[in-house]
Amino acid sequence: MIWWHAVVIFVAGVWAGTINTVVGSGTLVTFPVLVALGYPPVTATTSNAIGLAPGTISGAIGYREELRGQGPRLVRFGIASFLGAIGGTVLLLSLPKDAFETIVPVLVGLAVVLVIIQPRVSRWVASRQRTAGGGSALLLFLIFLIGIYGGYFTAAQGVMLMAVMGMLLAEPLQRLNGIKNVLSAVVNVVAGAIYAFVAPVSWPVVGLLAVGSVLGGVLGARIGRKLSPTMLRGVIVVVGVGAIIQLLLK
């Protein structure tokens, strides 16, 4: 690996770890970077899932205050995410490689759209006054479906989780963000563990992303709320659009 490739991947990991903790969609930074550096899309996805997993864990730990008293709920939601993540990894590993390379520009586009509309989703969630409990079958099913998506392609799963939980839970946004970080960590850890044994992986990339994302997760939990959400989303959208163009031209 060329030294400046390593620097770029590490910086991308830090930025992705911060974004994942605060907003979600850090994959839309690291995935395009890896593809631009010459890694095949499937290898970029699997290495990304493993490398960003430690960052999602550090981000979830950073939100431990918001997670107090939510143990039983996290167990239920975590099981749904766990099972969904297994389903998503099975899809990635069983479908033809060409199928993933065909659909990934669509998935990136979907993630970019979700990031763009995220402020509207947040305002709408904040304006709702729901009294629904946290264990509804519908919510568990939606978390399961998002887990499948996250196991297949991780970008914007956090935005999806915030949207569905906001619709069905009466909780402040910061508490929802804490739950989102835990569930994203579950999906990334499960998918990463499976990919580590049965999928093509670049371990140097994994190491750089892991160290960078852990640092980014800590930064995101401590100072991420002071960063401009508009700036974060702007970077994500620009990088995501660039990734779509690059993938379509391959």
WOPEWO-V643069 format. One record per backbone hydrogen bond with DSSP energy under -1.0 kcal/mol. CO is the residue of the C=O (numbers start at 1). NH is the residue of the N-H. Records with the same first field share a line. If there is no record, write none. Layout:
BEGIN
CO=NH  NH
END
This chain:
BEGIN
2=6
3=7
4=8
5=9
6=10
7=11
8=12
9=13
10=14
11=15
12=16
13=17
14=18
15=19
16=20
17=21
18=22
19=23  24
25=28
26=29  30
27=31
29=33
30=34
31=35
32=36
33=37
34=39
35=38
40=44
41=45
42=46
43=47
44=48
45=49
46=50
47=51
48=52
52=56
53=57
54=58
55=59
56=60
57=61
58=62
61=64
67=70
70=74
71=75
72=76
73=77
74=78
75=79
76=80
77=81
78=82
79=83
80=84
81=85
82=86
83=87
84=88
85=89
86=90
87=91
88=92
89=93
90=94
91=95
96=100
97=101
98=102
99=103
100=104
103=107
104=108
105=109
106=110
107=111
108=112
109=113
110=114
111=115
112=116
113=117
117=121
118=122
119=123
120=124
121=125
122=126
123=127
125=128
136=140
137=141
138=142
139=143
140=144
141=145
142=146
143=147
144=148
145=149
146=150
147=151
148=152
149=153
154=157
156=160
157=161
158=162
159=163
160=164
161=165
162=166
163=167
164=168
165=169
169=171
172=176
173=177
174=178
175=179
176=180
177=181
178=182
179=183
180=184
181=185
182=186
183=187
184=188
185=189
186=190
187=191
188=192
189=193
190=194
191=195
192=196
194=197  198
195=199
202=206
203=207
204=208
205=209
206=210
207=211
208=212
209=213
210=214
211=215
212=216
213=217
214=218
215=219
216=220
217=221
218=222
219=223  224
223=226
224=227
228=232
229=233
230=234
231=235
232=236
233=237
234=238
235=239
236=240
237=241
238=242
239=243
240=244
241=245
242=246
243=247
244=248
245=249
END
